[in-house]
Amino acid sequence: MDGIQERFLEVRGLKLHIAEIGTGSTVVVFLHGFPEIWYTWRHQMLAVANAGYRAIAPDFRGYGLSDHSPDPKTTSYADLDADLLAILDHLQISKVFLVAKDFGAMSAYRFALLHPDRMLGIVTMGIPYLPPGAINAFAQLPEGFYISRWREPGRAEADFGRLDVKTVVKNIYILFSKSEIPIAQENQEIMDLVEPSAPLPPWFTEEDLAVYGALYEKSGFETALQVPYRSLEEELNVTDPIVKVPALLIMGKKDYVFKFPGIQELIESGKLKEFVPDLEIIILPEGTHFVQEQLPDQVNKQVLAFLSNHAKNA
């Protein structure tokens, strides 16, 4: 796609897939969420490469074309952190900007806390930094909350298994593009929340869906259900939860995550800056959970401005 190259790196006993473009000395690594893979960053990768940076987007282990863990049910956030560190070491990259979305943002902030010496800055979308104990959103939501359902062993597997893989991805994209939290009734499953005739979001094409569908056909959902959903209680094991690198949060005002209990207050009250002191917050009024695909020009503008402001530290 427009000069983006793909290859595999053998690290930590696995073949991990990366996409890359650009030859600049300053490196930007993009970390995807769910139900995404590296391709979700296609617009941003081209933009940063055209601006003179080197862009790299891995598929997390168990996602896209990357190998699964030997036992996918044991995959952890710690694995993703160690994989990223190994990728940087393999490529002889000393410091990076991380641009991350959704659970990739959780992984990116974990990396920033554990390896601040490898960081130039961090940009996240879809999820802010979640300080330990800052919110307890899940306990305040009904039993049919999608994360609660997907954390239940076997339930999502049975729900997804009724449909072909491409339809599962399509349904999740439709659900996550809305401004309401996906919550099923007692007699429903999460996939039942989407009518078969429901259209894709206007910014997401059938060709895009075909790319995602083919890659999830290859990977399945086993690792995707383990990380993020069934690993959310994993301990971070850091003594200092303060993020000491420059940070930018880009959120869509219509992102359903804003309605998680405690999230809007965390972002708008200033409390977030107690944990991320050098934080800039950008709210896109029409943005949904997939701002990087929905509003690429607006997101690219903000990302490039952040990179420019902080690249002098490279």
N, C-alpha and C positions, 0 to 999 in steps of 0.2 A: 504494500500500500504506500504509494508516493515516497518510496525510498526507505521505508522502514524495513530493517533486516531482522531475521529471526535465527536463533541458534540455541544450542543446548550447552550448559555448563555442568560438569561433573563435580559436585561438591557434597560433602557429608554422606557419601555413598548413594546419592541420587542424581539423576539427570534432571536438572531444572531448566525450564524453557524461559528465554528472555527475548524481548523485542527491543531494538535499539535504533537510534538515528542521531546523527550529528557527531561532530568531532571536536567540540570545544573542550577546553581544559576543566571547566566547571561542570560538574555532573549533577543531573536531576534524576532521582529514582522515583518511579511512580508505583504505588501500591494499591491494588484494586480491592473492591468489596465483594459482596454477594448480591445478586447472581452474576457477577462480572468476571472478566479475565483481563489480560493486558489490553485488549482491544478497546476497553472502555476509555482509555487515555489517548486514543488515536489523534483527536483534535489538539490536545495539549502537547503531545510529543512533537508534532509537526511545528507547532508555534515556538516551542522553546529551542528546537533545533535551528529553525530559521533565524532565531535571535542570537545564535552563536553558542548555545549550550549543547552538551551531550545528554540525550534522553535515553533512559533504560527503564523498561517495564517488565518485571518478571511475572510469571504465573506462580502464585504460591504453590508449595507442594500439595499435590492432590487436586489441583485446579488446572484447567486447560490442558496443555501438553506436558506439564511437569509430572514427574513420578509421584506416586503416593508414598507415604510412610509404609514400612513393611507391615505394620498393623495400623490401618487408618484410624481406628477407634482410639488410638493413643496419641494422635497428633495434638500438639499443644501450641499456644502462643509462644512458648519458649523455643519450640522448633522453628517457628517463623523468624524469630529474632536471630537465632543462630544461623539460619539459612542466609538471611540478609547479610550478616557479618561475613559469612564465608564467601558470598558472591562478591562483596567489596574487596576482600582480601585476594580472591582469585583474579579479579580484574585490576588489582593494584591501585585501587581508588582509596585515597586517604580520608577525604571528607565529601559529604554530599548534602544536597537539599533533598528532603523527602516530601513528596506530594501524595496525599493519601485520602482515601474515601471510605466511609462506612467502617467496617471492622478493620480495614487497612489502616484507618486513622488510629485505632486502638493499638495496633501493632507498631505504627510509626512513633507514637508517643512513648510506648514501652522502650523502643530502641533509643529514643532521645534521652530517656532517663538512665538507661543502662550504659549508653555509649556516647555521652555528650561530646567527647573528643573527636568523634567521627561525623559530627553534624555541623552544617552551615545554617540550617533553618528548616522549618517544617510548615507545610501548608496542609490543612485538612478540610474536608467537605463532608457534610451529612451527619457528622458526630463531632461534638466538641471534646476537649480533654475532659475525662471523667475522673476527678480526684477520688482516691479511696474513701468510701463512705459518704461521698457528697450527695448522692441520691440513691433512692431505693425504688426505682420506677416499677419494676416487675411486680413487686408485692402489692402494688396499688391498682393493678389492672386485672380485668376479668380472666377467668380460666381460659377463655377462647383467644386470648392474646397470642399472636402468631409465634412469638419467640417462646412462650411457655409451651405451646403445642409442639414446636420443632425441637425443643429440648427433651421431650418425652420419647424414650427409645422406641423405635418402630413406628411411631405415629405418622411422621412425615414420610417415611419410606412407603407406608401403605397408601397415604394420600397421593403422593407423587406417582406411585406405581400404577395408578388408574389411567394415567395419561402418557402420551409420548413426551420425550425430554424437551423438545422445542416448545410444546404447549406449556409445560411447567415454567420454563424461562419466561415465555410470553406473559403468563398469568402473574408471575412475580413482578415483572416490569410494570404491568398495568397497576397492580396493587400498590407498589412502592412509589408510583408516580402521583398518587392521590394525596390529598391533604389530611385524610383521616387514617388513624392507626388501624391496620388490619386486625379485626377481632371477629371470630366466628361465634355463632350461636352454639348451644350445647349439642344440637343435632346436626351441625355442619362441620365440614373440614375446611381448611384454609383455601384449598383450590376451589371450593364451592362458592367462594365470594366473587368469582369472576364469571360472568356469563360467557358462553362459548362464542357469541357474536361480538363481544367487546373488542373495539379496535385498539391497535397499538397507539402509544403516544405519538403525536404528529412528527416529532423529531427523531423517532426510532423507526427505521425502515425494515421492510421484509428482508432485505439483504443483510442488515445488521443482525436481525434475529437468526438468520441462517448461520452466520458466523458463530454466534453464541451457542445455538443449538448443536452444531457439529462438535464444538469443543466440549460441551457438557455430555454429549453422547459418549465421547471418549473418556471423560473423567468420572462421570456419574456424580452423585450427590453425597457420597459417604463422608469424604473429608469435609465438604462444605457444611454438613450438619454438625460435625464434630467441632470445627473451628470456622465460624465463631460460636455457634449456639450452645453446644454442650461443653464448652470450655470457659464459659463466662465467669465462673467462680475461681478460675485459676489464680493463685497468688502471684503478685508481681515481685515481692521480696526486694523492695527498695526501701532504704531508710529515709530518704528525702524525696518527697513527691513533687518538688518544685521543678518545673521545666525551665532550664537555664539557656535555651537557645531562642532566637527570634521566631515568632510564630504568626501565622495568618489563618483565621477561620473564615471560610466562605460557606454561608448557609442560605438556602432558599427559604423565604418566608412561608411558602406553602409546603415545606417539607413536613411530612407527618411526624418526624422525630421531634419537632417543636412541641408536639402535644404529649410526649412522654412526661409523666409527672416529674417536675423539678427542672427540666431542661431549659425551658424558656427563662425561668428565674435565674438559673445558673449563668446563662449567657447575658441577660439584660441587666442584672443587678450589680455587675462588677465583681461578683465573687470569683468568677473564672480567672480574673487577672491576679487574684491572690496566689494562684497556683501556676499561672503562666504570665509572669510580669511583663514580658516584652511581646504582648499579643495585640494584634490588630484584628478587628471583627468587621466583616463585610456581609450585609444582609441583602440578598437580591429579591426584590418584592415579588416577582413572578416565578421565582425558582422553586423547584420541587427537590426530591431526594437525589435526582440525577442531574444536578446543575452542570456538571462537566460535559454532558452529552446534550442536554436541553438548551443551554445558553453558552456554547463554547466561546464565542467572541468575548462576552462579558467576563467569563472565568479566565480566559487567556490573558486579558488585559490586566486583571488583578494579580495573577500569578507572575507575569513578566515584570510588573512593577515591583513586587516583593523580591524577586530574584535580583533585579537591578540594584535595589536598595541595599542588599546584603551580600552580593557576590564579592564585594571588596574584601570580605573576610576569608575568601577562598585561599 
